[in-house]
Amino acid sequence: MRHPARPATALALAALALATAGCSTSGGGSSGAAAPGPAAPASVTSCGSPLAFAAPPERAVALDQASTETLLELGLQDRMAGTANLKTKIPPQYEAAYAKIPVIAPKIATGEQLRAATPDFVVAGSTDLFTADRAGTREELAALKVPAFVSAVDCPDRNPAGKSPFELLFSDYENLGRVFGVEERAGRLAAAQRDAVARAAETGAEVPRGADRPTVVYLYSVFNGMPYVAGKSGLPSEMSRIVGARNAFDDVDGDWPEVSWEEVAKRDPDFIVIGDLSERGRPGDSAAEKRAVMAQHPVVSRLDAVRDGRIIEVPGIELDPSVRSVHALGLLAAGMKDLGHAR
């Protein structure tokens, strides 16, 4: 579900080339901030596009919450000129750093809003934020010498074959580390999260395989009374594989397709994962509301998973690729043990 945005054409972005020339920040040196990287050239490839940097960016803009939190985790708040599209509250560990960053747009940023921030680098978790009616296309930005980085997770056709979504996410950290000259910090982050994935996989090794493998439905959102669940292209399918379960909607295209409650009942999952989006504040977003809807539905309420309370709650935002996703993976692994699926 996209939010409408004002048009942002190449003309609307044209001032960026002049605005970004010579821009710099003083660097606040706040607690947790990464030391400035070396003034050495760096190059990475993002979603099939080569990006070159004569020096580390000093006025980066993150177009979504996932990108913002990745940059904060890397200690780059003093080199951020803007953030946008906050969906839930910032976690406590990032609050102080986040407070220093200008919010250029409460929702999806337009080209005008991006131009006003005078960025020298733009980061986003998904390609759909780089369109002419949003922040501008990556080609428009490249023509203005503003490199645009997209998470590798959102570019499956441009990545090496066989790389898991989590490995693609970790490659984002490592590439951003090279861009900003904070390779050591990025390497530590990737290593720690690889360890978290390995621990969750230990649970998967204890789960029965084949026909006895448990099935799960991920209930992300309820909009106008209809459920949105994890399809085969979203991160939850990979989470399921790691912990030894199977996403019951692995045969449906899309990250979060709309389905019917009757179809959920037909899949009859062994357990249900509810994404709690209560901080987003929309009707039906909280875990409690989703539980209530299922308990009151004439068909879904009769499922064993609902009747017996075989439900795991996780922060909804962590079911989309981000620096926080390994936390949801850990909750999933622990929940499967609690439910008796892991021996």
Buried (B, 14 or more C-beta within 10 A) or exposed (E): EEEEBEEBEBEBBBBBEEBBEEBEEEBEEEEBBBEBBEEEEBEBEBBEBEBEBEBBBBBBBBBBBBBBBBBBBBBBBBBBBBBBBBBBBBBEEBEBBBEEBEBBBEEBBBBBBBBBBBBBBBBBBBBEBBBBBBBBBBEBBBBBEBBBBBBBBBBEEBBEEEBBBBBBBBBBBBBBBBBBBBBEBBBBBBEEBBEBBEBBBEBBEBBEEEEEBBBBBBBBBBBEEEBBBBBBBBBBBBBBBBBBBBBBBBEBEBBBBBBEBEBBBEBEBBBBBBBBBBBBEEEBBBBEBBBEBBEEBEEBBEBEBBEEEBBBBBBBBBBBBBBBBBBBBBBBBBBBBEBEBBE
